[in-house]
């Protein structure tokens, strides 16, 4: 089971115009991403592989294994959930070597306009707990055993330091930060 409240970027997000966004390093507590632009042939090839694997129709491939990892693939309007992707023929059919894809130029940093902050209450005592300086953490939208709030980049970045613990109104929270991608307008988009 993952850490409660942790927000992760997807392994990759590919958009119809060939824009590919992949996770990069972190900057303190903030995961960063980079943008690559795929050639039309690369996008067409990936689209054909996804269709051949049946990902243009929403499906669920469950597993009897408790706590198995889940792969979620969104293709157009269809969302497919594959539990235990290492054993799934569908998942293997669409496994992509991102470094082998044909691109039109060098990668560039992804510049998000909005970040999601997910705060999960914790009982950890630490001398490194700092007071949270923005909106109350307990006013967010429930998400993955945390409370999620969005902030514009300019408002969040001045307070984003090392990953960790914050205190707000007497409660200690483990705070996770993630840039929102195009098509993710708010915290609700992260739970779909």
N, C-alpha and C positions, 0 to 999 in steps of 0.2 A: 504494500500500500504506500502511496506517495505521502509526502509531507502535507498536512492539512493547509489549504489556502495557497499552495504554490501555483504560480501562473507560469506556464511555459509557452514559448513560441512554437508553432508547428514546425515540423522538420523542413517543410517548404510550403510556400503559397504561390501558386502560378495563376496568373490572370490572363484573360483572353487576348490581350495585346502583346503577350510574350514577356511581361514583367514577372520576374521570379524573385521572391523575397526569401532569404535564408538566414537563420540565426548566425550571429558572429560572436564576438567576445562579450564580456560584460564590462560596464563602466561603473565601478562601485557596485551598487545594488541593482543597476539597470541593465537588463539584457539589451544588446544592440543587434542590428541586422544589417545585411547588405542587399543591394538590389543588383540583379543581373538582368540583361535583356536577351531573351532567346531569339534565335532566328525563326523565321516562319516555318521552315522545315522541321525544326526541333519541336515547336509547338504542335504541329500537325501530327508528328510521330507520337507524342505523348497522348494527344487526344484520341488517336486511333487505338493505342494500347488500352486506354481507359475504357473505351467503348467495347473493345473485344473482350475485356474482363467483366463486362456487364455493369460497369459503374455508372452508366447513364440511367439506371433504375435504382431507386432506394431499396436497400436490403439490409438485413442484419444477419451476421454469421456468428451465432453464439458459441460458447464453449462451456463444457461442464467443469472446467478448471476454475476454482475460486481465486480471486485476485489476479487473474490473467491480465496482461496488458491489452489495451484496446487501441486499435487504429481506426481513426475516423477519416473518411475520404469524402470530400464534397466535390461533386462534378456537376456543374451547372446548378440546377435546383435539387439534384438527387444527393442524398447523404447516405453513405454506407458505413456501418459499424462492424468492424471485424475484431472479435475477441480472440486473443492468442494468435496474432498475425504471423508468428514464426511457423505455425502449422497450417496456414491458410494458402491454398493455391491462388486465390484471388489476390491476396497481398503480395505473393511472390511475382505474380504476373505484372504488377505495376510498381515493383521496386525500381527506384531510379538512382543511377549513379550521377549525382548532381554535377560532379566535376567533369563528367564526360559529355555533358550537353553542349551543343554548339551555341555560342553567344556572339553578340554583335560588338562587344567591346569589354573593357575591364569593369569589374564591379565598382559600385559607388555606395557610400553609406546611406542607409535608410533614415530619412528624417521624418519621424512621426509628428503629428500635431497634437495627439492626445495619448495619455498613458492611463492604464488601469492600475489601481493600487488595491490589493486584496489583503485585509488584515485579519489574522486568525488569533483569537485570544489564547494566551499561554500562561502557565503558572511559573515560568522560568524566572528566577531571581538573578539579576546581573547588575553589576555596577555600570555597565555600558548602556543602560536604558536611558533614552533621551525623550523629552516631552515632544509629542507630535504637534507641529506648528500650524497644520492646515485644518480643514473641516473635520469634525468629530469622526473618529474611525468607526464608531458604532452606528452611524447613520447610513451605511452603505447597503447595497443589494446583496442578499445571501448568494454566495458562490463557493462551491467546493470547501465547505466548512470554514468559510471566512466571510467577511463583509467587504464588498467591492465598491469603489468609488472611482470616477474618472476625473482627471485633471488635465488642463491644457499644458503643453510642454513648458511654456514659460513660467507657469506657476509651480510646477513640481520640481524642476531641475535645481533651483536654489537650495532645496532641503534634502535632496537625494544624496546621501553619503553612502557609507558602507552598508551592506545588507545587514539586517538585524532586527533588533527589538526597539520598540517605541512604547511609551506610556501615554495614555489619553484618559483623562477623567477617572483615574484610579485603577485602570485596567492595563495590563501589559499585553502587547500584541506583537506577533511576528508578522512583519510586513513584507509582501512580495510585490514587485513592480514589473510591469510589462508594457511595451509599446503596443498600441492598437494598430492593426493593419488596415489597409483599405477594405471597406465592406464590414468593418467591425465598429459600429458607431458608439457602443456602450458596453457595460459589463454583461448585459443580457446576451449579447452576441457571443460571448465566450462560453456560455453554458449550452449552446445549441449543439 
